[in-house]
Amino acid sequence: QAAGPGSRERQAQTLAGRGPLGHPRAQERRRGKALAPQAKREAIRQMVDIHHLSERRACRLVGLSRDSYRHPPQMDAHTQQLSARIVDIAHARRRFGYRRIHDLIRPEFPGVNHKRVYRLYKDANLAVRRRKKAKRPASERVPLQLAQTINEVWSMDFVSDSLASGRRIKCLTVADDFSHECLEIAVDYGISGEYVTRILDRVAVFRGYPLAVRTDNGPEFTSRKFLAWTHAHGVRHILIQPGRPMQNGYIESFNGKFRDECLNEQWFETLAQAREEIAYWRQDYNEVRPHSSLGRIPPAAFAQKHRSGTPAASDSINQHKFD
C-alpha cells in the first residue's frame, strides 16, 4: 500500500529530529544539540531523494533556508591548499594522526590551530587505523629514573622482522633516554655480544661514551664480550628484572613506534634494502618527526637546544613522558 502525504511527512520529521507536538522526540530535540548545517543539508537531500518531499517542505522541516541548501559554503584558496597538504602528509605518513600532521604543517601555515586541522582531517575521511595489541597480564609498574643530561643513559633492545623470502633479520635499537634520539639501528641476520660492542664504539666516536646503559637479560647483553666492554670504558650496566620490560620503558616505547611506522609499513626484499629504508626512517625520526614529550619538536632539535643552553630545552626536562 502506498504511503500517503501524512506518513511521508512524519518520516521526514523523524529524519530531521522532529516529532509531533508533545511527542517525546520533540522534547528530546529541545534538550539536544542543534544539527550542523552540513547535517541539515544531508537530511534535506534524503528527504527529497528517498521520501519524495519537495525541497521547500524539506527545508522548512529541517530549519534551513533554500538558499543555504542550494549554495553550500566553498573553500577559499588557502583552505584548499591546507586541506591538500594535510592529505599529502597523511598519505605519506600513514601512522600520523592529525596532531602530528599539525606539528609538521605549522611552519608552512602559521596561525593554523589543531582544531582547524582536525576538521579538515575528518572532512577528508582520514583516520589512523588502530592495530590490535596482544593482551598481557597486569604487572607491577616500576618508575624510571629520569636522565638529566645527554649521554647519561643509553637504552637498547632487539626487534625482529623478516624479509620477503621469510629469512629473519634482527635490529639492534639504541636510544638516548634524555633526548630520545635514536643513536643507531643495526640490521643483520644475527647480532652477537661482540657485534653490539662494535656498534656502540662506532656511536661513541661522535657522541662519547655514556655513563650507563640499560638492557634486558638477553645473552648478547650478558656475554663476556659485552661485560668486558662496559668494564673497560667505565660504563655502568643497568639490568632490568626478568619479565619486566617496562623497566626499560624508553626503548620499549621507541620500538613500538619503529615497528608501527617503519617495519609494518615496509616490505623488505633484501638485507641491503632493509638497512637503507631503516636508516632513512631513523634520520626522519631524529630530524623531522615531532616528539610530544620534547615540546613537540624533533629529538635532534631538542638535543641541539640543550647543548646550546636554551631555556626551552631545560623547561621540558620535567615534562618527560613516553611518546
Phi, psi and omega in degrees: 000132183289141180282137179281175180301324182295319181292323178296321180292323178296319177297320180294322178297319178297318179297324181277358180089016180247164175210180179298160181302131180084354180289143180304329181295324179293319179293323179296321181292326178296325180280332186281174180279139181294149179292144175287157180303325179296319179292324178295319178297321178293322178296319179295318180300318179293321178300319182287316186280320187265314185262359173060035172276158176287156180298322182297314181291319180298318179295322180293320180293321183280331181090037179229135182292153180295327179294319178294325179291319184282335184234076178294154181297143180252145177293138172281175185297321181295317180292322177298318178295318178296315180297318179296321179293321178299316180296319180299314180294319181296324178286324180284327181236083190291343180261011177264130173273186186293332180296311181289328175297319178298320178299323183284329185265355180302319177296328181279327183233075180297142180091352179275120182271171186291334181292321178292319177299321180296318180298314179293325177298316178289322179298331179274007180057042178262145178195150176268121181289126180282127177270138181288134178258145178293137179282130180238149179298147180295140180227166182292135179268121180253118180293142179273144174283122186288134174288146184253352181203166179293143179070014176284313179221131169252134175252146181213154181196177180244146174231133182255149175208185180217154176278174179299331179285350182097352180287135184282145172234157184236136181241124173265118180254133180232129182223150176272126184294332184276306184272349183062018174290142171273110185283326182194147167228103179270132184238127178198173178288327179209144182227118181263178178297321178294321176301317180299316181295324178295321178296316181294323176296322179294320177294320183293340178301324183261333187245344189086170182274148179282165173285329182207155172236142180244125182220171170272194185261029180295158183298331179293327184267353177244011180285164179296321181299315182290316179297322177294324179296314179299320180292320183293328184256006178065035181260125178286133182257114179262112177261129177281163178289143178302136179077013180237069184297334182288350171290346173243050192295327182297313182286329176296319177296317179297316181298326176297318177292320180300317179288318185291317188264344183239295187297317181286345181261354185242158176232101186272127177263330180225164177295321179298319178295318179300316180297319181294313181294320181291322177296321178295318180295320180298318178296318179296320179298317184284324192250342185238312188295122179288146182242121189294327182277359179246027182077025178060041173233160180293154180303320181296320178293321177297316180297321179295319178296321180294318180295327180274358177076026179292132181301328182300325179289321181292324181294332184275358180298321182279002182250018182297131176219164174285135178222000000 
